[in-house]
């Protein structure tokens, strides 16, 4: 049961991230072609106001597909709108982390201004600072990283069905997901913001976008593959 809860929780955190992007797109006027819960072939769908909403076969996270045909169409939207669209996913995860801390403090300390207002904000700031400081160490020592396989295995063993432990781990993962996505590397949200800023200064970034994004995907997929191999090795050790 603990492994299933961890798997579902990871999927939920990714979905929260994509919901942030989706809500921002609707607010700033970026049309959305598809919003999917899960990946892969569709199980069920309906269309509303030009957006196809679907539930897909593999129930891990989801995705938002803007309704644009070419890169120039994306850059045609306002600079503010594009940056808000990119920031909304990480912001959604930070908000979810804050909500998790609030629930933990409510369970442990009950109602109170300090436990429900002061403490969650302080804890969120401390955990964020600690994570940001650890980023160089994580990327210089990739064996310390864990992917979905390792997280599910660790969570299933250590967290089980304990609600407070599960909430605590969700807070950490939300913070990780938010700030890793803000790294200045395409196709991550931070990389898109960097390109938007360069485009703001009228630099010809359109020609760089695709090759830089492809290089970023190769780097991320390679890192994910190495992390997955490390996770499996640890499980079989």
N, C-alpha and C positions, 0 to 999 in steps of 0.2 A: 504493500500500500504506500509506503514511504517513497519508493522509486517512482510510482505513478504520480504522486503529488508533486515531486520535484520536476518531472517531465512536463506536467501541466502548468506548473508555476513558471518555468522558463518560457513556455509558449505564451503564457499570459503577459509576461514582461515585454516580450517582443511585440505582442499585439498592442499593448499600451503605447509603445513607441510609435507604431504605425498609426494608431488612432490620433496621436498628437499631430503627425504630419497631415492626416486626413482633415482634421478639424481646422488646422491652419490654412490648408488649401481652400477649403470652403469659405473661410473668413476673408482671405486676401484675393479671391477671385481666380485662383488657378483651377481650371476644370479637371475633374478626376474621371478617368475612363473606367477604372476598376478599383474596387476595394474588396480585398479577399481576406477572409478568416481562414488561415491555413494555406498550404501550397499544393500544387499539382492539379490534376483534373478536377473540374467542378462537380460537386454533388447536388448543389441547389443554387439557384440564382434568381434575382429579380432586378429590374431596372427602374430607377426613380430619378427624375430630373437630370437625365443624361449620364448617370453613374450606374454601372453594373455592380451590384452587391452580390457576393458569392460566398459560399462555404465550400472549401476544397478538401481533397482527400486526406492530406497529411496535416493534422491539427496542431502544428507548431508555429505560433506567431501568425504572420499575415503580411500583406504588402499593399502599397498604394501605387497605382499607375496613373500618372498625370496624362491628360488627354492632349498630348502634343505630338506633332509629326516629325519635327526636326529640332536641333539644338537652338537654332535661332528663335524658334517659337518660345522656348523657355526664357531666353534672355530678353524677349520682348516684354515680359512681365516686369513690374517695377522692382527696383533693387531692394526696397524695403520688404516687399511681398516675398521675394525669393529667399531673403535671409530669415524672415519669420518662419517660412515653410521649413527651412533646414533646422532652425533652432527648436521647433515645436516638438520634435521627437524626443531629444534629450530632456527638454523641459518637462514633458509628460512623465518620463522616468524619474526625474528629480521630485516631481509632485507626488508620484506613487511612493517614493522612498520616504518622503515626509509623512505621508498618510500611514505608512507602516510603522514608523517611529511613534506617531501619535497613538496608534492602537496598542503598541507594546507598553507605552507608558500608562495608558488607560488601564490595561490589564494588571500591570505591576503596582501602580500607585493610585489608581482611581482618579476621579475628577479633581481638577485644580488648575489654576492659571499657570503655575510653574511646570507641572507635569504635561500639560496639554499645549502650552504655547512656548514657554522659554526653553524647556529641555529639548523638545524635538528640533528646534532651530539650532540650538547649540550642538546637539549630537550630529545633525546633518552637516554643519560646517566643519566639525572635527573630522568626521569620516571622509568628507570630500577632500580636505587638505591632505589627509594621510594617503588617500588613493592617488591624488595628483603627484605627490612626492614619490610614490612607488612606481610610477609609469616607466621611468628610465631603467629601473632595476628589472622590471618584468620583461622588457624587450631585449635587455642584454642577457637575460637568463630565461629563454623561452621554456625550459623544462619546468619552470615554476608555474607556467600557465596551465589552465584546465579548460577543456571544451565542454560540449554538452554531455559527452560520455562520462567524463570525470566528475562533472557537477552532479549529474543524476546519481552516479555511484556514491559520491561523498554524501550528498544530501540524504539519499535513501538509508545510508548506514548511520549517519550522525544525527540527522534531524528527525527522521521517522515521521510520526504524525503529531509531534509536539507543535502546537500552534505558535507559541512564542518563538521557538527556534526557527520555524518555517518563516515567520514574519521577519526575523532578524536576518536570515539569509537573503530573503527577497529584497530587503533594504540594501544590502551590500551589492547584490547583483544589479539592482536598478541604478545605483551610483556608477558601477563599472560600465554598464551599457551606455549610460548617458555620456560619460566623459571619454570613453573609448571612441564613441561616435563623433566627438568633437575634435579628435586629432586631425591635423591639417593634411589629410591624405584622401584622395579620391579612391573609391566612390563613397567614402564616409561623409557625414554631414559637415564636418569641419572642413574637409577638402572642397566641398561645394561652396561654402561660405568664402574661402580664400579665393576661389575662381570668380565669385560674384564681386568681391572687393576689387580684384584686378580688372575685371570688366568695367567696373564703375569708373576706373581711371583710364578707360578707353584703350586698354591694352588688348591686342588681338588673341584672346584666350580661347576663342572658339576652335581654332585649329589645334590647340593643345589638349582640349578637353578629352577627346576620345582616346588618344594614345596614353595620356596620363592615367585615365580611368582604367584602361586595360592593364597597365603596369601595376596599378593599385590592386586590382582584382587578383592578378597573378601573385602578388606579394601576400595578400590576405588569405587566398586559398592555400598557398604554400604553408603559411603559418598555421592555418586551421588543420591542414593535413598532419603537420609535425605534432601539433598539440594532441590530435586524436590518436596518433600512434603512441605518444607518450602515455595518454590515458589508458589505452588498451594494454600497454606493457605493464603499467602499474597494477592493473586488475589481474593480470596473469602471473605477476611476480609472486 
